[in-house]
């Protein structure tokens, strides 16, 4: 809930220990770095519309090709590279302001779609295990129990029957 408030620009109440609370409007953009993507329970379009995973697929494993100077702040100070990097960042910021939004590459969109799919085990179950045929019938309880057993086997907690029913209805509308 706090994450949604932050990204939507709602007023946030800050409570520090032994101090009076205060409210503020968040204006910063959040950036997270992770080796493994966290499990996400939120299936809303609002969450996924705001998320932009950026895959970093290249890793320089050969240590002889790694430039160790780049982690030293003194190198950046004395290299003469900082003004160029700063100008490059300013040009990117100007493009962002002109567009009014971040631009997503095809690779970022594909990463988000894959992440969204993997974060919705109910949808994955329905796509991989259920044949939607207008002439067929399956008892709701039977389908739910199959789903619940399936997701538990993969370490997920099943949705409630009502929430699962909503996922089935969404899938049927496709």
Buried (B, 14 or more C-beta within 10 A) or exposed (E): EEEEBBBEEEEEEEEEEEEEEEEEEBEEEEEEEEEEEEEBEBBEEEBBEBBBBEEEEEEEEEEEEEEEEEEEEEEBEEEEEEEEEEEEEEEEEEEEEEEEEEEBEEEBEEBBEEBBEEBBBBBBBBEEEBEEEEEEEEEEEEBBEBBBEBBEEEEBEBBEBEEBBEBBEBBEEE
